[in-house]
Amino acid sequence: MSDKKAAFLPIGIGLGISIGVALGLALDNLALGIGLGVAIGAGLGTAGLAAGQAKAKPKKGDGSDGGTMVIADGGDKPHHSHDSGSDGGDGGGGD
């Protein structure tokens, strides 16, 4: 396997299931432990995959500027929101 980033999810699920089985045996509820283990493992695997992609360096000459994103709307005037959260009513409730 030349792409080592793809191995994070199965490793995470394996670790999660082992943690879940240990919890399940300790709590006398193996089914709950395996279910929790799969959920924990999927979270660990996804976090590991994201961490691996964040550390990846861009290749030279691929048109990347290092991951900096500039967002511009093309206008020269600043835009402000004037929403105060009020509907302008008197509050009601009176007789």
N, C-alpha and C positions, 0 to 999 in steps of 0.2 A: 504494500500500500504506500504510494508515494505522497498522498495527501494526508498528513497527520492530523489536520483539523477535523476530519470526518470521524475520528475515533473518540471524540469527547462525549457524545451522547451515549453510546453503549457502555463506556466506562462509568459514566455518571449513573446510569440506570443500574449497573451491576453493584456499585457502591451503595446506592439507595436501597436496593433489595436486601443487601446484607445488613444494613442498618435496620430496615423494616423487619426482617426475620428476627433479629436480636430483640427488637422492641416487642414483637408479637409473642416470642417465647417468654419474655419477662412479664408480659401482661396476660398470658394465657389466652391470647386471641390471635392466632397466626394469620387468619384471613385479613384482619384489620392491619396487621403489621406488614403484610405483603403489599396491600393496597397503598398504605402510607409510604412504603419503600419505593414503589414505582413512582409515586408523585414526587417524593424527595429526590429520587434519582433523575427524573426528567428535569427538575429544576437545576440540579447540579450540572447535568450535561449541557443544558442550554446556557447556563452561566459560564461554563468552561469554554463552550464554543464561541460565545461573545467575547470572552477575554482573549481567546486565541486570535480572533479576527481584529481586535483592537490593537494587538501588539504587532500585527503584520505590517511590514514596511512596504510602501509603494515602490514599484520597480522604476528605474530611471527610464525616461522617455515614454511613459504611458499616458502623459497628459495630466497627471495628477499633481496638484500643488501641495500635497501633504495633508489633505483632508479638511482644509479650511473652506467653509462655505460662506459666501457673501450673498446676502439677499437684498435686492434693491427693487423698488417699485417703478423706477424711471422718472419719478417726479422730483421737483426741487423744493416743494413745500412740505413741511412736517404734517403728519396726520395725527389728529387728536380725537379721542373718543369723548363725546359729551353726554354719555348716558349716566344719569345719577341714580338710576334704579327706582325712581319714583314715577308713578303714572299721573301725577298732578291732581289726584283726587283729594277730597277733604278728610279722608279717613273713615267716614261713615260712622255708624254705630249710635247716632243720636236719635232722639224721638222727635 
